Amino acid sequence: MKAMRKLFPNSELFPFQLIYKDTKSPQSELPNHFHDWYEIVYVYSGKGMFFIDTAFYEMKAGDVFLIPKDTIHRAMPDKHDPVTSSILFFSPLVIQNVPLGEAFDLPAFFESVRKGKLYRPPLDRHNQTMLRRHIETIREELAQSKQGYRFAARLTLHRIILEISRMGIMDFTVTEASMPNGAPWLKEILLHMENNLSGHLTLSALAHEALVSPEHFSRVFKQMTGMNLTAYIHTKRIIKARNLLIETTLAIPIVAEHCGFESLPHFHRTFKKYTGQTPAAFRKESQR
């Protein structure tokens, strides 16, 4: 199974979506997926596990999760006490930077979250109440559809991100969940792969690194991440390739090499399989 690239309704005019107080069982939750929208998740009740990027986090009432674009993630609700949450999805267009003469901007904040892996900033009760109130405001604006409701929803989203950024989350240490199912090696393996995407990553070598059998490695890896090893590696490499195509002027063959693809045809096939575009078409579109 490859990571699902979540698709959103046709929303070019207002690329924003709120899923309000939704309760999902393990069976109804999406498999491991990624998308080029940002995501904010607030948990009202229940418990579970959240796999984000290379780490696992416990989910409980009052938690907020910040998920930058192009980040692999998978929620795993508890089957006896499933999570009820609200989710804000929004494209980069909704938070694009407008020069105002100061250093702060919303996309840069999410980039700091990604680099620092600060996906679950701690919230005190005051900030939990604030976030719930803002989500209610957005829900009411979207439901009533009064004049300027999209503008109001966008302003409230900006307020949410601004207030979270003012909590000083860069100074906090985020506690990851302990690894279940007797797999303490998985965290280190995920980090090893993250840091060696340009290298030759194989099941036998990774299992040897983890000091487990290839069969055990494959079984636990898929159970915890929701996808097999090959699909996970391909997805991480394509995400890295997308970023390099957007952020650098490197030639496409060099991008392929940096992302661990041994041949240019393989890179083209895999990139198109996961994104629906060729690397050249993706780069051209991103520069518009």
C-alpha positions in Angstrom: 0.0 0.0 0.0 1.4 3.4 -0.9 0.6 6.6 1.0 -2.7 8.0 0.0 -2.5 11.5 -1.4 -5.6 13.0 0.1 -7.7 14.9 -2.5 -10.0 17.9 -1.6 -13.1 19.1 -3.3 -12.7 21.5 -6.2 -12.1 24.7 -4.2 -9.9 27.0 -6.2 -11.8 30.1 -5.0 -11.7 29.1 -1.3 -9.2 26.3 -0.7 -10.3 25.6 2.9 -12.2 22.9 4.6 -13.5 22.3 8.2 -14.4 18.8 9.4 -16.2 19.5 12.6 -16.3 17.2 15.7 -15.9 14.0 13.7 -15.5 10.6 15.4 -13.7 8.0 13.5 -13.1 4.3 14.3 -9.9 2.6 13.3 -11.8 1.1 10.3 -13.0 4.4 9.0 -9.7 6.4 9.4 -7.8 7.1 6.2 -4.6 5.1 5.7 -1.3 6.8 5.8 -1.6 9.8 3.6 -0.1 13.2 2.7 -1.2 16.3 0.8 -0.1 19.7 -0.2 -2.5 21.4 2.2 -1.8 22.3 5.8 -3.7 20.7 8.6 -4.6 21.6 12.2 -6.3 18.9 14.3 -7.9 19.6 17.7 -9.0 16.7 19.9 -12.1 16.9 22.0 -12.2 13.5 23.5 -11.0 9.9 23.1 -7.5 8.6 22.7 -5.3 7.0 20.1 -1.9 7.3 18.4 -0.8 9.8 15.7 2.1 8.9 13.3 3.5 12.1 11.9 6.6 12.2 9.7 9.0 10.0 11.6 7.5 10.0 15.1 4.5 8.7 17.1 2.4 10.8 19.5 -0.4 10.0 21.9 -3.7 11.6 21.2 -5.9 12.8 24.0 -8.5 15.5 24.8 -7.1 19.0 24.5 -4.3 18.1 22.1 -3.6 20.1 19.0 -1.6 18.8 16.1 0.0 21.0 13.4 0.7 19.2 10.2 2.7 21.1 7.5 2.0 20.3 3.8 3.7 17.2 2.3 4.0 15.5 5.7 3.2 11.8 5.9 0.7 11.2 8.8 -1.8 8.6 10.0 -4.2 8.8 12.9 -4.9 5.5 14.8 -7.9 5.9 17.0 -8.4 3.6 20.0 -11.0 1.0 19.1 -12.7 1.3 22.5 -12.4 5.1 23.0 -12.1 6.6 19.5 -11.0 10.2 19.0 -13.5 13.0 18.3 -11.7 15.9 16.6 -12.1 18.9 14.4 -9.8 19.3 11.5 -8.9 22.5 9.5 -7.5 21.9 6.1 -6.2 24.8 4.0 -3.9 25.3 1.0 -0.8 27.5 1.0 -2.9 30.2 -0.8 -5.0 30.8 2.4 -1.9 31.8 4.4 0.3 33.2 1.7 2.6 35.9 3.0 1.7 39.6 2.5 4.7 41.9 3.2 3.9 44.0 6.3 7.3 45.1 7.3 8.0 42.5 10.0 9.7 39.1 10.0 6.8 37.0 11.1 4.7 35.2 8.4 2.4 32.2 8.6 4.1 29.8 6.1 7.5 30.4 7.8 5.8 29.4 11.1 4.8 26.1 9.6 8.2 25.6 8.2 9.6 26.1 11.7 7.2 23.5 13.0 8.4 21.0 10.3 12.1 21.6 10.9 11.7 21.4 14.7 9.2 18.5 14.5 6.9 20.5 16.8 3.8 18.8 15.6 2.1 18.7 19.0 2.6 22.0 20.8 1.3 21.8 24.5 -1.8 23.8 25.2 -2.9 25.0 28.6 -6.6 25.3 29.4 -6.8 28.9 28.4 -5.4 28.1 24.9 -7.6 25.0 24.6 -10.6 27.2 25.2 -9.3 29.8 22.7 -8.9 27.2 20.0 -12.3 25.7 20.6 -13.9 29.1 20.4 -12.2 30.0 17.2 -13.2 26.7 15.6 -16.8 27.4 16.6 -16.5 30.8 15.0 -15.4 29.3 11.7 -18.1 26.7 11.8 -20.8 29.4 12.4 -19.4 31.5 9.6 -19.4 28.7 7.1 -22.9 27.5 8.1 -24.5 30.9 8.0 -22.7 32.1 4.8 -23.3 35.7 5.5 -21.6 38.4 3.5 -17.8 38.1 3.9 -18.0 34.7 5.6 -15.0 33.3 3.7 -13.0 36.4 4.6 -14.1 35.9 8.3 -13.2 32.3 8.3 -9.8 33.1 6.8 -9.1 35.8 9.4 -10.0 33.4 12.2 -7.7 30.8 10.9 -4.9 33.4 10.8 -5.7 34.3 14.4 -5.5 30.6 15.4 -2.0 30.2 13.9 -0.8 33.6 15.3 -1.9 32.7 18.8 -0.3 29.3 18.7 2.9 30.9 17.4 2.9 33.3 20.4 2.9 30.5 22.9 6.6 30.2 22.3 6.3 26.6 21.1 9.8 26.6 19.7 11.1 26.5 23.4 9.1 23.4 24.3 10.3 19.8 24.2 7.6 17.7 22.6 7.3 14.3 24.2 6.8 11.4 21.8 4.8 8.3 22.7 6.6 5.2 23.8 6.8 2.7 21.0 4.2 -0.1 21.4 4.3 -3.7 20.3 7.9 -4.2 21.4 9.4 -2.1 18.6 11.9 0.3 20.2 14.0 0.1 17.1 11.4 1.7 14.8 12.0 5.3 15.8 15.7 5.1 15.1 15.0 3.3 11.8 12.6 6.0 10.7 15.2 8.7 11.5 17.9 6.7 9.7 15.8 6.5 6.6 15.0 10.2 6.8 18.7 11.1 6.9 19.7 8.7 4.2 17.0 9.0 1.5 19.7 9.5 -1.2 21.3 6.2 -0.2 20.5 2.5 -1.0 17.8 1.5 1.5 16.9 -2.1 1.5 14.8 -4.4 3.7 17.7 -6.6 4.5 20.0 -3.8 5.5 17.4 -2.0 7.6 16.4 -5.2 9.4 20.1 -5.8 10.1 20.4 -2.3 11.4 17.3 -2.9 13.7 18.6 -6.3 14.8 15.4 -8.1 13.8 14.5 -10.5 11.1 13.3 -9.1 7.7 9.9 -10.8 8.3 9.5 -9.2 11.7 10.6 -5.8 10.4 8.1 -5.9 7.5 5.2 -6.9 9.7 5.8 -4.3 12.5 6.7 -1.5 10.0 3.4 -1.9 8.1 1.4 -2.3 11.3 2.7 0.9 12.8 3.0 3.1 9.7 0.1 1.7 7.6 2.3 1.0 4.5 5.0 -1.3 3.4 8.6 -0.3 3.4 9.0 0.3 -0.4 5.9 2.5 -0.5 7.1 4.5 2.5 10.6 5.1 1.0 9.1 6.1 -2.3 6.7 8.5 -0.6 9.5 10.2 1.4 11.7 10.5 -1.7 8.9 12.0 -3.7 8.1 14.5 -1.0 11.8 15.5 -0.9 11.9 15.7 -4.7 8.8 18.0 -4.7 10.6 20.3 -2.2 13.8 20.4 -4.2 11.9 21.2 -7.4 10.1 24.1 -5.7 13.0 25.5 -3.6 16.0 25.0 -5.8 17.1 25.3 -9.5 18.8 21.9 -9.5 18.4 20.0 -12.8 15.9 17.2 -12.7 18.6 14.4 -13.0 20.4 15.9 -10.0 17.1 16.0 -8.0 16.6 12.4 -8.8 20.1 11.5 -7.6 19.7 13.5 -4.4 16.5 11.6 -3.7 18.0 8.1 -4.1 16.6 7.2 -7.5 19.2 5.2 -9.5 17.8 6.0 -12.9 16.0 9.0 -14.4 13.2 6.9 -16.0 12.5 5.3 -12.6 12.3 8.7 -11.0 9.9 10.0 -13.7 7.6 6.9 -13.4 7.5 7.1 -9.6 7.0 10.8 -9.5 4.1 10.7 -11.9 2.6 7.7 -10.0 2.5 9.6 -6.8 1.7 13.1 -8.0 0.0 12.7 -11.3 2.5 15.0 -13.0 6.0 14.7 -14.5 8.8 16.5 -12.5 9.1 19.2 -15.2 5.3 19.9 -15.2 5.2 20.0 -11.4 8.1 22.5 -11.3 6.6 24.7 -14.0 3.2 24.8 -12.2 4.8 25.6 -8.9 6.5 28.7 -10.4 3.3 30.3 -11.6 
